Amino acid sequence: MLVAIGLGSGAAFIGRYHWFFLSAAIAVLAWAWVKHFREKARCACERRVMYGLGMSLLTLLLASAIVMAFAALNISSYVFAVRHRLRRHAQASNSSASPFQWRE
């Protein structure tokens, strides 16, 4: 019971501020990619092997895919919600025409 309440309150908090968390995740990923490429360039300049190159690249790609998927889902839900509201508004404005209005 307490776990369900804790998860529910956590989801409510995260859901309310999901754009801040998504922005922070994108910023952290950008920083991680820059750090990765700087380390790779530094190792190439010093002519030494960068250990863990494959694992760090795989982790960054996976994390980037997950964050971009969440961003796409959030953006698409807003786009479809706006489109649905506009369609509903257009239908309401068409059906609420005045009976004295001239129709062709």
C-alpha beads as a LAMMPS data file, in Angstrom:
LAMMPS data file: protein, C-alpha beads

104 atoms
103 bonds

1 atom types
1 bond types

-500.0 500.0 xlo xhi
-500.0 500.0 ylo yhi
-500.0 500.0 zlo zhi

Masses

1 110.0

Atoms # bond

1 1 1 0.000 0.000 0.000
2 1 1 2.745 2.444 0.941
3 1 1 4.675 1.545 -2.196
4 1 1 1.640 2.305 -4.370
5 1 1 1.147 5.650 -2.628
6 1 1 4.827 6.465 -3.032
7 1 1 4.843 5.545 -6.704
8 1 1 1.644 7.485 -7.297
9 1 1 2.926 10.632 -5.642
10 1 1 6.246 10.324 -7.458
11 1 1 4.473 9.925 -10.784
12 1 1 2.269 12.922 -10.022
13 1 1 5.336 15.030 -9.239
14 1 1 7.251 13.860 -12.303
15 1 1 4.194 14.176 -14.537
16 1 1 3.643 17.724 -13.426
17 1 1 7.224 18.795 -14.151
18 1 1 8.082 16.386 -16.961
19 1 1 9.262 19.163 -19.296
20 1 1 11.886 20.239 -16.755
21 1 1 13.095 16.671 -16.352
22 1 1 13.146 16.149 -20.109
23 1 1 15.099 19.385 -20.624
24 1 1 17.557 18.368 -17.913
25 1 1 17.991 14.932 -19.501
26 1 1 18.731 16.509 -22.889
27 1 1 21.243 18.899 -21.294
28 1 1 22.991 16.078 -19.428
29 1 1 23.128 13.963 -22.586
30 1 1 24.597 16.850 -24.571
31 1 1 27.237 17.308 -21.882
32 1 1 27.994 13.555 -21.913
33 1 1 28.406 13.514 -25.709
34 1 1 30.763 16.506 -25.566
35 1 1 32.777 14.856 -22.800
36 1 1 32.927 11.606 -24.786
37 1 1 34.237 13.298 -27.930
38 1 1 36.747 15.403 -25.978
39 1 1 38.107 12.289 -24.287
40 1 1 38.286 10.495 -27.611
41 1 1 40.169 13.422 -29.188
42 1 1 42.519 13.635 -26.214
43 1 1 43.331 9.940 -26.421
44 1 1 43.900 10.221 -30.176
45 1 1 46.185 13.215 -29.635
46 1 1 48.223 11.337 -27.025
47 1 1 48.230 8.222 -29.250
48 1 1 46.781 5.946 -26.639
49 1 1 43.803 3.623 -26.539
50 1 1 40.537 4.862 -25.061
51 1 1 39.372 2.030 -22.849
52 1 1 35.642 1.458 -22.698
53 1 1 34.985 3.227 -25.991
54 1 1 32.434 0.679 -27.177
55 1 1 30.561 0.537 -23.883
56 1 1 30.416 4.314 -23.455
57 1 1 29.244 4.754 -27.037
58 1 1 26.570 2.075 -26.610
59 1 1 25.402 3.648 -23.337
60 1 1 25.225 7.122 -24.859
61 1 1 23.342 5.865 -27.915
62 1 1 20.862 3.922 -25.791
63 1 1 20.289 6.833 -23.404
64 1 1 19.885 9.238 -26.330
65 1 1 17.343 6.937 -27.988
66 1 1 15.324 6.659 -24.774
67 1 1 15.301 10.416 -24.147
68 1 1 14.420 11.172 -27.775
69 1 1 11.597 8.615 -27.634
70 1 1 10.158 10.293 -24.535
71 1 1 10.514 13.700 -26.196
72 1 1 8.778 12.456 -29.339
73 1 1 5.943 10.940 -27.326
74 1 1 5.454 14.147 -25.346
75 1 1 5.589 16.399 -28.382
76 1 1 3.280 14.180 -30.440
77 1 1 0.720 14.023 -27.627
78 1 1 0.619 17.817 -27.506
79 1 1 0.387 18.096 -31.301
80 1 1 -2.483 15.618 -31.490
81 1 1 -4.227 17.229 -28.512
82 1 1 -4.030 20.664 -30.134
83 1 1 -5.234 19.251 -33.450
84 1 1 -8.148 17.546 -31.689
85 1 1 -9.066 20.761 -29.842
86 1 1 -8.957 22.767 -33.066
87 1 1 -11.167 20.236 -34.850
88 1 1 -13.638 20.216 -31.954
89 1 1 -13.668 24.023 -31.882
90 1 1 -14.321 24.166 -35.644
91 1 1 -17.195 21.694 -35.323
92 1 1 -18.681 23.664 -32.434
93 1 1 -18.443 26.949 -34.304
94 1 1 -20.069 25.427 -37.420
95 1 1 -22.947 23.898 -35.497
96 1 1 -23.649 27.006 -33.442
97 1 1 -24.483 29.202 -36.425
98 1 1 -27.291 31.667 -35.940
99 1 1 -30.659 30.624 -37.427
100 1 1 -30.888 34.079 -39.037
101 1 1 -27.537 33.738 -40.761
102 1 1 -27.656 33.531 -44.558
103 1 1 -26.518 30.113 -45.845
104 1 1 -25.652 29.353 -49.414

Bonds

1 1 1 2
2 1 2 3
3 1 3 4
4 1 4 5
5 1 5 6
6 1 6 7
7 1 7 8
8 1 8 9
9 1 9 10
10 1 10 11
11 1 11 12
12 1 12 13
13 1 13 14
14 1 14 15
15 1 15 16
16 1 16 17
17 1 17 18
18 1 18 19
19 1 19 20
20 1 20 21
21 1 21 22
22 1 22 23
23 1 23 24
24 1 24 25
25 1 25 26
26 1 26 27
27 1 27 28
28 1 28 29
29 1 29 30
30 1 30 31
31 1 31 32
32 1 32 33
33 1 33 34
34 1 34 35
35 1 35 36
36 1 36 37
37 1 37 38
38 1 38 39
39 1 39 40
40 1 40 41
41 1 41 42
42 1 42 43
43 1 43 44
44 1 44 45
45 1 45 46
46 1 46 47
47 1 47 48
48 1 48 49
49 1 49 50
50 1 50 51
51 1 51 52
52 1 52 53
53 1 53 54
54 1 54 55
55 1 55 56
56 1 56 57
57 1 57 58
58 1 58 59
59 1 59 60
60 1 60 61
61 1 61 62
62 1 62 63
63 1 63 64
64 1 64 65
65 1 65 66
66 1 66 67
67 1 67 68
68 1 68 69
69 1 69 70
70 1 70 71
71 1 71 72
72 1 72 73
73 1 73 74
74 1 74 75
75 1 75 76
76 1 76 77
77 1 77 78
78 1 78 79
79 1 79 80
80 1 80 81
81 1 81 82
82 1 82 83
83 1 83 84
84 1 84 85
85 1 85 86
86 1 86 87
87 1 87 88
88 1 88 89
89 1 89 90
90 1 90 91
91 1 91 92
92 1 92 93
93 1 93 94
94 1 94 95
95 1 95 96
96 1 96 97
97 1 97 98
98 1 98 99
99 1 99 100
100 1 100 101
101 1 101 102
102 1 102 103
103 1 103 104
